Amino acid sequence: MENFDYVIVGAGSAGCVLANRLSEDPANRVLVLEAGGTDWNPYIHIPAGFIKTFHDPSVNWLYKMEPGPWTGGRSILAPRGKTLGGSSSINGNVYNRGQPMDFDTWAQMGNRGWGYADLLPYFRRLEKRIGEGDETYRGRDGALTVTDNEWRHPLCEAFIEGAVQMGIPRNKDYNGATQEGVSYTQRTIEKGRRMSAARAFLHPAMKRANLKVETHAHATSIVFDGRRAVGVRYHRGGANGVAHEVRAAREIVLSGGSFNSPQLLQLSGIGPLDLLKAHGIEVRQATAGVGENLRDHYAPRFVARVKNIDTINQRARGLRLAGEVANWVLRRQGILGLVPTLVYAFCRSEPDVPSSDLQITFTPASYREGVQGELEAEPGMTVASWQQRPDSRGHVRIRSNNPFEAPLIQPNYLAEASDRRVLLAGMKLARRLLASKPLEPYYDREDFPGPHVQSDDELLGAAKQRGTTTFHPAGTCRMGPANDRLAVVDDQLRVYGFEALRVVDASIMPTMLSANLNAATMAIADKASDLLRGRAGAEPLVLAG
């Protein structure tokens, strides 16, 4: 049985940052357990390779969500990374921090040290921003390269101009002073290659003698000595592999993400009482919030057929694709270096909303049935919209006491009327944007949901038919004060009721961010590394206004 100071379960976005920071001190012996394999797959490193990893079980857990009343009985695919870098190795590379009010809300809920001014120094410390940005908000010396999308297409330019004509201002940096407005997306791509958390943080740290990374190591339970977490049991090589146990002298950190961290806690006897009893698991502590409070963004997509110009659909076929491959190999340019979303617009569902609550995306491409995994043959363009801060809550629960069985995931999309109201506003805006004057020369017709869909009920029916996840699950090991019945961890990310056990990933988010979650997950991990090492941490920034 090996012994380390820290054992990190999961080599995703959070785990990679933690491994890097904790192993900076040569006195710390650090082990990372990753259920997936190494990140050698070439499609991981080609930005447009997400289309391939989207359905690849060698690097993707390929979870499925439970059907719900507002998903038309569909079981929606829930991709999660199963490799070094986790979901940062298979995601869309988009870099989006969120709004200051998101984090200030966490602090107002009783989570000390988690306001925007507290987290901004960590965003800056992580980041190597290449491009425009106010130094108050952006970092230049970090390991995570963040670049602008320099690829320009007339459809993108027309979409942006149409948004401006409709009153949505241009915003040069939505990760700066304000998020609201329209712009090209920022992305974690350097010289045409994906900048995953593994590439930025884990691989450089793996050169250190005090860091060990075990792949194909599936954690099955946490080992306790009374109320103290002392070890982790895991299998190497899957369910039929060899069982191992490792010990941690200081702390065990769960960084499996919003699906797997609550799953491991439940398998270890920490979770809702009835759930644990139903599956014959010895109850170590009844904690009602483990696996509850699941939030995710739900997005219907409008698709229009395009005329008078080519789109990514045509460029990704036949001889033109061969040319694009050569362009990427030789110059690291072209469509293989693109992210799935090229333009962002952040706007308000109603004029009196205090800040943007809608996120709109645009790309000059269309996908089969609106899913970002298979391009259509016909030229098309797509606009998606979603509510940034959904009120609907779902859950993640084990199906049995078998640690190799996928968890039950029920997002409960659109369960709250407020979510449906904001979503409708977003869908109507998406339709208006597609039909804007600057896009008129290229707009052929609306393909989905189609011009016959007009009423609110019909639009919600279309959302049921094709709406899907934006791959941003959060909140299932919620951070909160001791009087919060659903809180799983305190504001030091320590699991209530136990010693030497923390959760560090997107599952600790008390509320949903107005953003994709990769950037904030890494900032959470960076702050957590200071908490684990007992350091004072970064000094909060005092912002004007």
N, C-alpha and C positions, 0 to 999 in steps of 0.2 A: 504494500500500500504506500503510494507516494504522498508526500506532505508538501504543501505550499503555504504561503501566507494568504494569498487571495485565489479563489477559484471563481472564474467568470463563466456562466452558462450561456453560451450564445455568442457567435462572432459576427453579429450584425452591426448596424451603424453604431449603436451604443457600445457594444462589446469591444469593437475595434479601437474606439477612442479610449475607453477605460484601460485596455491592455497597454496601449501606448503610454498613457500618463502614469499608470501605476508602476510600470517597469522602468520608468526614468530613474527611479531610485534603485541602485544596484543591490540594496539590502532587501528589497522585496522580491520574493519568489512568486511568480504569477503563472497560473494555468488557465488556458481558455479551452472550453469544451464546445465543439461545434458538431452538430448532428450531420451536417452536410459535408461535402468534400472540398477540395481545393478549388480555387477560382481560375483554373487553367482554361476553361471552355472559351474558345475565341469569341463566341457571340456575346460574352459578358463585356468584352473590352471594346467592341464596336458599338457605338451608341444606338444605332438602329437595330442592333441585334436583339433588342427587347422583344421584337416580333417573334424571334425564335425561342428565347427563354421563357416567353409567356406560357408556353405549353410543354416545356421540357421538364420531366420529372426528375432528371438528374440534378437540377439546380433550383427546382421550384416545388414547394410542398403541394401545390395545386389543391388547396382546400376548397370546399364548396360550402356556401351559406345555405341555411335553411330557407325554404320558401316563406313568404309572408303575404299578408293581404294586399300590400301595395307593390308587390313584384310580380303580380299575375301568375302566381304559382310556380315561378321559375326558381331554380337553384343556381344562384349566381356564383361564378368562379371567383375565388379569393386567392390570387397568387401571393406567395410569400417566399423570400429567398431562402434557399437551402444550400448555402455555400459560404465561403469566407466573404465577408462583406454583407451577408444577409440580403435584405431587399434593396440595399444600395447597389448591389451587383446586378439587379434585374429591373430596376425601376426606370422611370422616364428621364432621369438626370436633371429634372427641374429643381432649381434652388429658390425657395420661397420661405421666408422666416415667419411671416404672420404680422399682425398688427400689435402695436404696443399695448392696446387695451386687452388683448388676449391674456398676456402675462400679468398685467395689473389686476385682472379679474382673479387670477390664481392667488395673488397676494391678498386681495380683499376677502377671499374666502378663508383666510387664516393661515396661509402657507408663507411663512416668513422667509424672506430672501429670494422670492420667485417672481418679483415684479420685473417689468421690462428693463429698468435701469440696472437691476441685478444681473440679468442674463445677457444684456448687450455686450459686456466685456468678453463673455465667452464666445458669442458669435464672432466677434472681432478676432479673438485669439485663434480660433480655428481656421480662419479664412485667409486665402490668398486671392484677393479680388483683382482681376485683370480687367480694366475698363473704368468707366466713369463711376464716381461714388464719393460722397462726402466722408472725409476721414473721421468725422464724429461717429459715423455708423458702420463704416466698412473697415475690414482688416486687410493688410497687405503682406503680412509675414507668416501667415499660417500655412498648414500643410494641405488644406482643401482648396484646390483651384476652382474659382468661380468665374466663368467667362460669359460674354454676351453672345447671343446667337447672331453671327455675322452673315448667315445665308439669307439672302433677300429674294422674295418672290412677289410678282405684281399682285397676286391675290392677297398676300399679307399686307402689302402697302395699302391696297384698296380697303381692306377691312379696318385698318387703323384709321384711315382718313374718314371712313364712314362712321366709326365710333366718335371721332372728334366732332364731326358735323352734328351728331346726336347729343352733344354736350358732355361726353366723357373726355376729360383732358388727357393730353399726353403726360406721361410720367417717366422721366429718364431712369429712375431707380426706385422700384417698388419695395426694395429692401432697405430703403433709406428713411428719410424723415416721415414719409407718408406712403401708404400702399395704394391708395385710390388712383385710378387712371388706367390708361392703355399703353402697352409697350411690348416689345419683343421680350421673350422669356430669357432669364438668366439660367445657366446650367452648370453642372459639375462635369465639365469636359475640358481636357487639356490637350491641345494639339491633336484634336480629332479622336481622342481616346477617353473612355469613361474614367472618371475620377471617383471610384467607389471609396467607401470608408476603409476597405482593406488595402487598396492601393495607397491612400493618403496616410493612414495611421498604423495599420497592422503589419504590413510587409516591412516597413522600415524598422519597426520595433522587434520583429522576429530575428533580427541580427543580434539581439542582446542575449547573453547567456542565461539571464534570469527569467526569460519568458519562454514558455512552452505552449504550443498550440496543438491540440489533438483534434483531428478531423474524423468524421464517421463515428463520433462519440455521442450517443443519444442518451441524455440524462433521463433517468427513470424515477428518482426520488431524492429528497434531501435527507441527510442523516442528522439526527439530533442527539445531544446529551442534555437531557432535561429541556430547558428553554433555549439552549444555545445550539445554533446550527454549526455542525463540526465537519460535515463532509457531503459528498454527492456520490450517488450510485449511478453508473452509466453502463451502457452496452457499446462495445465496438463492433461494427459490422451488422447492425440491425438487430431485429428481434431474435434471430438465431445466432447472434454473435456471442462474444465472450463478455461476461459480467465483470465490472471493475468497481473499485471504490477508491476515492481520493479524499484526503483530509485537508482542511484549511485552518491554519492557526489563527488567522485574524478574521476574515469575513468571506462569506459566500455571496455573490452578486448574481441575481437573475437578470439576464438581458436577452430573453428569448422573444420579446415582442408582445404585442397585445393579445395574441392567441396562445402562445406557448408558455409565457410566464405564469398566467393564472392556471393553465393546465398543470404545470409542474407543482404549483402550490397545492392544488386540489388533490393530485396524486399523492402528495406528501402529508395529507390529512389536515390541510388548512383551507377552509372554504365554507360554503353554506352547509349547515348541519344536515338538512334533509338530503342534499345531493350526495354528500359523503356516505351517509348511512345507506342510501339506495344502491350504492355500488360496492358496499362491503369494505369501505376504507376506514381504518382506525382513525377516530377523530382526535387530532392533536389540539386543534383549536377551531371553534366555530366562528368563522369570520364571514359575515354575510356578503361583503362587497367583493370578494374574490371572484372575478369573472363577470361581475355586473358593470353597469355604466358604459357599455360599449358604444362608442360613437364612430360614425363614418360619414363621408360625403357621398351623396347619391346623385348621379348625373344622367339625365336624359340628353340625347344628342340629336341636333337637327342636321340633316344631310341634304345638300343641294347638288344637283348635276351641273357641270361646268361646260362652257363653250368658249371657243376662240382662244384657248390657251391650254397648255398641258399642266398636269398636276403630278404629284408624287406617284399617283397610281400608274401613270404611263412610264415614268422614269424607272420604276421598279420592275420592269418586265423586259424580257428578251435581250436584244443587243444593247439597248439603252442601259439596262441594269449592269451588263458587263462593263460598259463604259464608266458607270458610277463606281463599280468595284475598283476598277483601275485608278480612278480619280482619288479614291480614299487610300488605296495602298501607296500610291506615289506621292500624294499631296496632303492626305488626311482631310480632304474636302469632299463636298457633295452630299447626297442624301443619306449616305451611310453614317455621316457624322451628325445627323439631326436628332433632336428629341421629338417625341410624339406631339407635343404642344409647342407651337412656334410663337403665338401671341397670347398675352393675358390682358383681360380687362377686369378691373375691380370696380364695382359700382353699387348703387343703393337701390333696393327694391321699392322704396318710397322716399320722397324728398326729405321727410322729417326723420329718417333713420339717422342716428348720430354718426355712423361711419359705414363704410361699404359692407354689405352683407351678402353680396353676390360675387361669384367668381365665374368669369366667362373665358372659354378657351377657343382658339381658332387654329386650324391647320389646313393647308391646301391638299387634303387627301381625304378619302373616305374608306371606312372599314366595313367588312361584312357584318350586317345587322348591328352596326354601331359599336362593335367590340374592337378594342385596339389590339388585334392579334393577327388579322388577315386582311390585306388590302383588297378592295374590289377591283374588277377589271375596268369599269367605266371611270372616266375622270369625275372627281367630286371634291367637295370641301365640306368641312364639319365644324359646327359650333356646339360646344357643350356648355351647360350652365349648372351651377349647384349652389345651395345655401351654404355659406361659410361656417356658420355656427349652429348646427342642427340641435334641436331639443330632444328628438327621439333617441331612446336608449335601448340597446339590445343586451346580449349576454354571450358569454363563452363558457361552456360547461363540458366536463368529461362525459363520454358516453359509457365508459366502463372503467374498471381498474387496470386496463391494459394501456401502458404508456405509449404503445406504438399505434394505437387507434387515434385517428384524427378527432379533434374536439368538435363538439356541436357548436356552430356559430350562427346566432340569430341576431341580425342587425336591427330588426324592427324599423326598417326604413319608412319614413313619412307617417309614422304612427301619430305624431302630434300635428294638429291642424296648423300650427304656426309654420311648420316645415313645408306643408303643402302650399300655403299661401305665398311664401317667399319663392318656392320653386316655380310656381305659376308665373310670378313676375319675371323670373329668370328666363323661362321658356319664351314668353312673349317678347322679351328684349332680344333673345337670340334670333328669333324669327325676323325682327325688325332690322337687326344688324346684317343678316344675310341678304336682305332686300334693300340695303342702303344704296344710294345713288352711285357712289364710287365702284361698287361691285356689279352694277347693272350690266356693263359690257360683257361680263363673264357668267352672269347668273342665268342658267337655263330654266330650271324649275326646282321646286322643293320636292325631294324624293321621299324623305321621311320627316315628320309623320304625314305630310301631304297637305295640300290646300283645303281639302275637305274637313280637316280637323281644326275646329275653330273655338268651340265653347270650352269653358274651364273643365267640364267633365271629360270632354274629348281629349283635351291636352293631358289631363291626369291619366287617362286611359293609355295614351301614348307613352307616358312615363312608366306606367306599369309594364307595358309591352317590351320596352327596350332600355329603360333606365338601368344603370349599373354602378358598381362601386368605382370610386376613383383611387382605391387602394390606400386609404388613409385610416386604418383602424386605430383607435386610441381609447384609453380610459379604464381598462379592465382591472387595474390594480391602483385605483385612484389614490392620489395624495390628498390628505386633509387633516384637520385637527382631530383630537381624540374624541370630540363630541359628534363627529360626522359618522353616522352609522355605517355608511358605505365606504369609509376610508380604509385602505389596506396598509398604506405607508404614511409615516409622518413627514414633516418638511425636511428631514434629513434622509429621506427615502428608506428608513428602517421599517421593516415589517412589524406592525404592532404586536406586542406580546412575546417577541423573540429577540434574542441577542445574535449579533454577527450575521444577520440576514437582511439584505437589501434588495430592492427591485430598481433597476435603472434602465428604462426604455420608454417607449411611447405609452405604455400601459399606465404610467403614473399620472398622465395628464388629467387634471380634474374636469376640464371642459375642452371642447374641440377648438383647435386653432383655425384662424382664417387663412389656412395655408396647406400646402403639402407638408408632410411631417418629418422628412429626412433631416432638414437643417436643424429644427428644434430638438430632435432626438439626440443629435450629436452635441448640441449645446447642453442639454440635460446631463449627458454623460461627462462632459468636460467639467461641469460644476460638481457633479458627484465625485469625480476623482479628487477634488480638493476636500470634500467632506470625508471621504474614506481615508485620506492621508492626514486628516486633522489640521489642514492648513486654513488660514484665514480666507483664502480665495481672492478672487478679483474684486477690486473696490468698485462699488456701484458708480455708474456715470451720472453726473448731474447734467440734465438736459435743459436747455432754455425752453421756457414756456410750459 
